[in-house]
Amino acid sequence: NAACDQLVLLVYKVATIFNKVNTEVILNGDSPPPTRSVDGVETTYPSTTAEEKLARRMS
């Protein structure tokens, strides 16, 4: 059946694209460390973890 073949091909294409996007996210890792400008000097600082954010909200 031609319609079934087209559906299988479409599902395969979507799965391939989804897999490629996920692989790129894993390979590229997290976003770069956050920076802030202090007196014109860019300074990096550690990211805040979810646990730290939760502890701050609970206190």
C-alpha positions, -999 to +999 in steps of 0.1 A: +000+000+000+015+033-011-001+054+017+014+030+043+048+032+027+047+070+028+037+069+065+065+046+074+089+069+055+076+100+073+080+083+107+115+073+098+124+108+088+110+123+119+128+098+141+161+105+123+157+142+128+148+138+165+178+115+170+201+141+154+188+169+175+192+149+207+227+138+198+238+174+191+225+185+225+244+157+242+276+164+223+275+202+228+268+199+265+252+225+287+252+262+279+284+282+286+290+293+322+271+325+331+290+357+331+284+391+347+301+424+340+317+441+371+333+475+363+336+465+327+353+432+334+334+400+323+335+375+352+322+339+350+305+324+380+292+289+388+257+279+377+231+276+404+218+241+408+182+232+411+188+221+447+204+255+455+174+273+440+150+252+460+169+257+493+168+295+487+130+294+481+124+273+512+143+295+535 
